[in-house]
Amino acid sequence: MQLTSQTNLPASSPPSPSLPIPAEGEKVAALQNHLESLDATGRLQWAASYFGDRAAIGTSFQGAGIVALHLAAQAGLRINAFTLDTGLLFPETLTLKAELEARLGLVFEILTPAFTLDAQAREFGPRLWESDPDLCCELRKVQPLQEKLAMLDCWITGVRREQSDTRATTRVLELNEEASGRTLWKLNPLADWTREQVQAHIRRHALPYNKLLDRGYRSIGCAPCTRPAAEGAGTDERAGRWTGFGKKECGIHTFLNRKA
């Protein structure tokens, strides 16, 4: 989807505040520091002005993703958006998708796995998420995402530092340099937001949210692998995912060879 039909600004004359896209390490660090100093809307404006249709917001409809979509819409930015449909999503998640499309006036691009659930069961065994959740995530999430990212220069996410210890060092802007020489930028415009800030924004603007959150869920993924957070889970926002497997990430935010 595109949040507006606004004509894309050329990369050679971006609006202020912006910096050129650098290649050298010191200049990458300077750009990272600059974007850290901006608010979330300013970070999204930078991505839209430099990358145009080669930037996209990827969301699974967690709180920060909803806020990022709303901020982009408020600012009138031309940014594409997509989501992964693994075939195993909660009905509440699909309802939320439809609500966001109606509220923000958009249509998400849907990424789907190469394997149907039946084909996956025949090839790898039934209920793969129980026997090998890493492989299931690879097939149903990582591979479709990799195909999409091959068409992008900037991937915009809702990852925040506070979500878990595995995300605590997330930068607002990260750089992946592939062996082929191709560069993919990853922008996390809400990296420094707290859970309370995300929730306050959703309440303030009466935005749709996943109603499973009202039933004790914290981070909502595929139905077979997501449970309400157990007592004693503390502040871990990823609690309830892959219970019993010692697994915290599906892989879509860890497969990149991050260089910065």
C-alpha positions as CSV (number, residue, x, y, z in Angstrom):
1,M,0.0,0.0,0.0
2,Q,0.9,3.6,-0.2
3,L,-0.2,6.0,2.5
4,T,-0.7,8.8,0.0
5,S,-0.4,9.4,-3.7
6,Q,2.0,12.2,-3.1
7,T,4.7,12.5,-5.7
8,N,8.0,11.1,-4.4
9,L,10.8,13.6,-3.8
10,P,14.0,13.0,-5.6
11,A,17.0,11.6,-3.6
12,S,19.1,14.5,-4.8
13,S,17.1,17.2,-3.1
14,P,15.6,15.8,0.2
15,P,13.8,18.2,2.6
16,S,15.6,19.3,5.8
17,P,16.4,17.7,8.2
18,S,18.3,15.1,6.2
19,L,21.8,13.9,5.4
20,P,23.2,12.1,2.3
21,I,23.3,8.4,2.3
22,P,26.9,7.5,3.2
23,A,29.1,4.6,2.3
24,E,32.1,5.0,4.7
25,G,31.9,3.8,8.3
26,E,32.4,7.3,9.9
27,K,29.7,8.8,7.8
28,V,27.3,5.9,8.6
29,A,27.9,6.6,12.3
30,A,27.2,10.3,11.7
31,L,23.9,9.5,9.9
32,Q,23.0,7.1,12.7
33,N,23.6,9.8,15.3
34,H,21.6,12.3,13.3
35,L,18.6,10.0,13.1
36,E,18.9,9.2,16.8
37,S,18.4,13.0,17.4
38,L,15.2,13.2,15.4
39,D,11.7,12.2,16.5
40,A,10.0,9.1,15.0
41,T,8.2,11.2,12.4
42,G,11.4,12.9,11.3
43,R,13.0,9.5,10.9
44,L,10.1,8.3,8.7
45,Q,10.3,11.5,6.7
46,W,14.0,10.8,6.0
47,A,13.2,7.3,4.7
48,A,10.4,8.5,2.5
49,S,12.4,11.4,1.0
50,Y,15.5,9.3,0.2
51,F,14.1,5.9,-0.7
52,G,10.6,6.5,-2.0
53,D,9.1,3.3,-3.3
54,R,12.2,1.4,-2.3
55,A,11.3,1.8,1.4
56,A,8.5,-0.1,3.1
57,I,7.0,-0.6,6.6
58,G,6.9,-4.2,7.5
59,T,4.4,-4.9,10.3
60,S,2.8,-7.8,12.2
61,F,0.4,-5.3,13.8
62,Q,2.2,-5.0,17.2
63,G,1.8,-1.7,18.9
64,A,4.9,0.0,17.5
65,G,4.0,-1.0,14.0
66,I,0.6,0.5,14.3
67,V,2.1,3.7,15.6
68,A,4.6,3.9,12.8
69,L,1.8,3.5,10.2
70,H,-0.2,6.2,11.9
71,L,2.7,8.6,12.1
72,A,3.4,8.1,8.4
73,A,-0.2,8.7,7.5
74,Q,-0.4,11.8,9.7
75,A,2.7,13.3,8.0
76,G,1.3,12.5,4.5
77,L,4.2,10.3,3.6
78,R,4.4,8.0,0.6
79,I,5.6,4.8,2.2
80,N,4.6,1.3,1.2
81,A,3.6,-1.3,3.8
82,F,3.4,-5.1,3.9
83,T,2.7,-7.9,6.3
84,L,3.3,-11.6,6.5
85,D,0.4,-14.0,6.5
86,T,1.7,-17.4,7.7
87,G,-1.7,-19.0,7.5
88,L,-1.5,-19.5,11.3
89,L,-2.6,-16.0,12.5
90,F,-5.2,-15.4,15.1
91,P,-8.6,-14.3,13.9
92,E,-8.1,-11.2,16.0
93,T,-5.0,-10.3,14.0
94,L,-6.9,-10.6,10.7
95,T,-9.7,-8.4,12.2
96,L,-7.1,-5.8,13.2
97,K,-5.6,-5.8,9.7
98,A,-9.0,-5.0,8.3
99,E,-9.6,-2.3,10.9
100,L,-6.3,-0.6,10.1
101,E,-7.0,-0.6,6.4
102,A,-10.3,1.1,7.0
103,R,-9.0,3.6,9.5
104,L,-5.9,4.6,7.6
105,G,-7.3,4.2,4.1
106,L,-4.7,1.7,3.0
107,V,-4.3,-1.9,1.6
108,F,-1.4,-4.0,2.9
109,E,0.7,-6.0,0.5
110,I,0.4,-9.6,1.8
111,L,3.5,-11.9,1.8
112,T,2.8,-15.6,1.9
113,P,5.0,-18.7,2.2
114,A,5.8,-20.9,-0.8
115,F,4.4,-23.9,1.1
116,T,0.8,-24.2,2.0
117,L,0.2,-25.7,5.4
118,D,-0.8,-29.0,3.8
119,A,2.3,-29.0,1.6
120,Q,4.5,-28.2,4.5
121,A,3.0,-31.1,6.5
122,R,3.6,-33.5,3.6
123,E,7.2,-32.4,3.2
124,F,8.4,-31.8,6.8
125,G,5.7,-33.6,8.9
126,P,2.6,-32.4,10.6
127,R,2.6,-29.5,13.1
128,L,6.1,-28.5,12.3
129,W,5.9,-25.6,14.7
130,E,5.9,-28.2,17.5
131,S,8.8,-30.4,16.3
132,D,11.0,-27.7,14.7
133,P,9.8,-24.1,15.3
134,D,12.9,-22.6,13.8
135,L,12.4,-24.4,10.5
136,C,8.7,-23.5,10.6
137,C,9.6,-19.8,11.1
138,E,12.2,-20.0,8.3
139,L,9.7,-21.4,5.8
140,R,6.7,-19.3,6.8
141,K,8.3,-16.0,7.7
142,V,12.0,-15.6,6.9
143,Q,11.9,-16.8,3.3
144,P,8.9,-14.7,2.1
145,L,10.5,-11.7,3.9
146,Q,13.9,-12.2,2.2
147,E,12.1,-12.2,-1.2
148,K,10.4,-8.9,-0.4
149,L,13.6,-7.3,1.0
150,A,15.4,-8.1,-2.2
151,M,13.2,-5.5,-3.8
152,L,13.8,-2.8,-1.2
153,D,16.6,-0.5,-0.1
154,C,15.1,0.4,3.3
155,W,13.1,-1.8,5.6
156,I,11.1,0.0,8.3
157,T,10.2,-1.9,11.4
158,G,8.6,-1.5,14.8
159,V,11.5,-3.0,16.7
160,R,12.1,-1.3,20.1
161,R,15.0,-1.7,22.5
162,E,12.7,-2.2,25.5
163,Q,11.0,-5.2,24.0
164,S,13.5,-7.8,25.1
165,D,17.2,-8.3,26.0
166,T,17.8,-9.5,22.4
167,R,16.7,-6.1,21.1
168,A,18.3,-3.9,23.7
169,T,21.1,-2.7,21.4
170,T,18.9,-1.9,18.4
171,R,19.9,1.3,16.6
172,V,17.4,3.6,14.9
173,L,19.3,3.0,11.7
174,E,21.2,-0.3,10.9
175,L,23.1,-1.3,7.8
176,N,23.4,-4.7,6.2
177,E,26.0,-5.1,3.6
178,E,25.6,-8.4,1.6
179,A,28.4,-10.3,0.0
180,S,27.1,-9.3,-3.4
181,G,27.8,-5.7,-2.5
182,R,24.1,-4.8,-2.1
183,T,23.2,-2.6,0.9
184,L,20.0,-2.8,2.8
185,W,19.1,-0.1,5.4
186,K,16.9,-1.1,8.3
187,L,15.1,1.8,10.0
188,N,13.6,1.3,13.5
189,P,11.9,4.7,14.0
190,L,10.5,3.8,17.4
191,A,13.6,2.1,18.7
192,D,13.8,4.4,21.7
193,W,10.1,4.4,22.6
194,T,8.8,2.7,25.7
195,R,5.8,0.4,25.9
196,E,4.0,3.1,27.8
197,Q,4.6,5.7,25.0
198,V,3.3,3.3,22.4
199,Q,0.2,2.5,24.4
200,A,-0.4,6.2,25.1
201,H,-0.2,7.1,21.4
202,I,-2.7,4.4,20.6
203,R,-5.1,5.5,23.3
204,R,-4.7,9.2,22.4
205,H,-5.6,8.6,18.8
206,A,-8.1,5.8,19.4
207,L,-6.3,3.5,17.1
208,P,-7.3,-0.1,16.6
209,Y,-5.2,-2.6,18.4
210,N,-5.2,-6.4,18.9
211,K,-7.9,-7.3,21.4
212,L,-5.8,-10.3,22.6
213,L,-3.7,-7.7,24.5
214,D,-6.7,-7.4,26.8
215,R,-6.5,-11.1,27.6
216,G,-3.0,-11.2,28.8
217,Y,-1.1,-11.6,25.6
218,R,2.0,-9.3,25.1
219,S,3.5,-10.1,21.7
220,I,1.2,-11.7,19.2
221,G,2.5,-14.0,16.5
222,C,1.2,-17.3,15.1
223,A,-1.6,-18.8,17.1
224,P,0.1,-22.2,17.8
225,C,3.2,-20.5,19.2
226,T,1.7,-17.6,21.2
227,R,0.2,-17.8,24.7
228,P,-0.7,-15.2,27.3
229,A,2.3,-14.2,29.4
230,A,2.7,-16.4,32.5
231,E,2.9,-15.1,36.0
232,G,6.5,-14.0,36.8
233,A,7.3,-13.0,33.2
234,G,8.4,-9.6,34.5
235,T,8.7,-6.9,31.9
236,D,9.6,-9.1,29.0
237,E,7.3,-8.0,26.1
238,R,8.1,-11.1,24.2
239,A,6.9,-13.4,27.0
240,G,4.4,-16.0,25.8
241,R,6.2,-16.7,22.4
242,W,7.4,-20.3,21.8
243,T,6.9,-21.4,25.4
244,G,9.1,-24.3,26.2
245,F,11.5,-23.9,23.3
246,G,13.9,-21.3,24.7
247,K,13.2,-19.3,21.6
248,K,12.7,-15.5,21.6
249,E,12.9,-14.5,17.9
250,C,11.2,-15.9,14.8
251,G,14.3,-15.0,12.7
252,I,13.0,-12.1,10.6
253,H,15.1,-9.6,12.7
254,T,18.2,-11.8,13.2
255,F,19.0,-13.2,9.7
256,L,20.7,-10.0,8.5
257,N,24.4,-9.7,8.9
258,R,24.4,-6.4,10.6
259,K,27.4,-4.3,9.9
260,A,26.6,-1.1,11.8
